């Protein structure tokens, strides 16, 4: 038996397949555009290509929008599947149930970042009159499309390999404390978390896009561990419950969505300006303000839970 | 990017051309209606069953011999009670009686509170018995004797999904009806007060008696979930095939409808609409059609299932063996609406993109001639 027949999985794969077919259609035109595009030419071919460019743009706009919705849906269905997979109490068990889950999840996140970056480049390209970045953006898209195909294969492998008879590990086993990298302690993680956040805020204020980019990548890594191993404990109000997924559930008022959502938005706006500059040469540092804003929200929510626990119980975990 | 006036215009135009969109609207409403009906029923049944399991004992132990259900004796209960974390264990009589005249099975459950010559029956059982004129007394046939039992009362309507085919009897009578010896049990119920210890206790029981199956509450809930996932899933697979054919039809229909509007679009373009404006216009219109059909379909399904109790469709899920008189508990959550939306509206819009574009790029000088 496999979870392949559960409603969520079928609906998810169906929508995913339609999105991929649409993307493949646009990829077909993209290849032609990449080969023959010459904005200064007045040939019939160029005229047709410009028409196809509209189609490609519409499709990509639609599919990227769908991919983002599908990502949220994926997270929701993993939560639902945890009631079917034995031993799994939250998404951690479902994702960790076979070797494909974690790679898939990471790939999905990277793709969301990549597609978001693509949207920014696309926006800049459409704003200019003569499509200056057309080839570059379509090359980026072709790479993303290959990754999306890989993602689809991984999804099928992941869903077909979820065991339903043997219990999987739940989050309390997966996220044991000794697994912290480089011998970090929880106090160090929390300290790094605040220090890096403060430096990012300063750098963002100074509009140093490259330094911001590097620190944001570091922050993504540190924040993941800090939230899982330090701030999560205060969300669950238990010293031994370490899990990045359980906070997405209704028992914790879905606080995981704001926490992870604000973190990813902050990181996204933090790393995009540098990449956009790299690709297009435009100065795009006004996004750094958004980065500071979202990261501040993330830090505020995390600190709120620690403060709340300290003021109601009187001790720290 | 898109101004309010533009959306306003798109909707006005949609209203003017409503006949062109009526086909896709009606069919799409129907499709969403069927899909949400099936999902509503299955989630409602799942919910009722899981709720009833949460009120039942923590672990259910059954013995197996040669692949068949076997009986257990007091020794099992004594040993199980000594496992750490178990607060109580008791044996129950629970089995099936074959009612040959109607060729159906009644589910017999022993209940201590009942007198030896009375029984409580579910509504489905009552209807079946009444058809053969067993109004006050029912005669159970066993290999040794004929046991007449007074029909005492009907199980409450609220526990319907569980008790529909159930007969509650005094354990002694139930043993006689099921031909069990004194001191034999078909199931042992185990109470574990600490929820976190349940699966551990279940494991200890199977270790102690390798011939038993100890099912924890969690196992039973996930079994039920899985069964209905399966039923719903097979439906969804067939359904996706039907949907794809609808979407292809839709695509053709939209190209046709837009084809006749070529003049209108050419005029729009000659007064300064860009290709992407026309695509946006068509997209807004189709989004309106799809979402309103989605909302109407879901609302109709809600009325059909939870107010009219799903005539015809219920049999798919509940089986015909004893015709059910279950009423469904309304369970509609955000997750499910999201699922239906994803499964219907997104493909709808996806199939509209290419026809919209094809119309938008059409040569306008040809059309206005």
Boltz contact constraints between the chains, C-beta under 6 A:
constraints:
  - contact:
      token1: [A, 5]
      token2: [B, 230]
      max_distance: 6.0
  - contact:
      token1: [A, 5]
      token2: [B, 233]
      max_distance: 6.0
  - contact:
      token1: [A, 6]
      token2: [B, 229]
      max_distance: 6.0
  - contact:
      token1: [A, 6]
      token2: [B, 233]
      max_distance: 6.0
  - contact:
      token1: [A, 7]
      token2: [B, 232]
      max_distance: 6.0
  - contact:
      token1: [A, 7]
      token2: [B, 236]
      max_distance: 6.0
  - contact:
      token1: [A, 10]
      token2: [B, 233]
      max_distance: 6.0
  - contact:
      token1: [A, 10]
      token2: [B, 236]
      max_distance: 6.0
  - contact:
      token1: [A, 11]
      token2: [B, 339]
      max_distance: 6.0
  - contact:
      token1: [A, 11]
      token2: [B, 342]
      max_distance: 6.0
  - contact:
      token1: [A, 11]
      token2: [B, 343]
      max_distance: 6.0
  - contact:
      token1: [A, 14]
      token2: [B, 240]
      max_distance: 6.0
  - contact:
      token1: [A, 15]
      token2: [B, 342]
      max_distance: 6.0
  - contact:
      token1: [A, 15]
      token2: [B, 346]
      max_distance: 6.0
  - contact:
      token1: [A, 18]
      token2: [B, 347]
      max_distance: 6.0
  - contact:
      token1: [A, 18]
      token2: [B, 350]
      max_distance: 6.0
  - contact:
      token1: [A, 22]
      token2: [B, 350]
      max_distance: 6.0
  - contact:
      token1: [A, 51]
      token2: [B, 361]
      max_distance: 6.0
  - contact:
      token1: [A, 54]
      token2: [B, 275]
      max_distance: 6.0
  - contact:
      token1: [A, 54]
      token2: [B, 276]
      max_distance: 6.0
  - contact:
      token1: [A, 55]
      token2: [B, 357]
      max_distance: 6.0
  - contact:
      token1: [A, 58]
      token2: [B, 279]
      max_distance: 6.0
  - contact:
      token1: [A, 58]
      token2: [B, 353]
      max_distance: 6.0
  - contact:
      token1: [A, 59]
      token2: [B, 353]
      max_distance: 6.0
  - contact:
      token1: [A, 66]
      token2: [B, 346]
      max_distance: 6.0
  - contact:
      token1: [A, 73]
      token2: [B, 342]
      max_distance: 6.0
  - contact:
      token1: [A, 76]
      token2: [B, 335]
      max_distance: 6.0
  - contact:
      token1: [A, 83]
      token2: [B, 225]
      max_distance: 6.0
  - contact:
      token1: [A, 84]
      token2: [B, 222]
      max_distance: 6.0
  - contact:
      token1: [A, 84]
      token2: [B, 225]
      max_distance: 6.0
  - contact:
      token1: [A, 84]
      token2: [B, 226]
      max_distance: 6.0
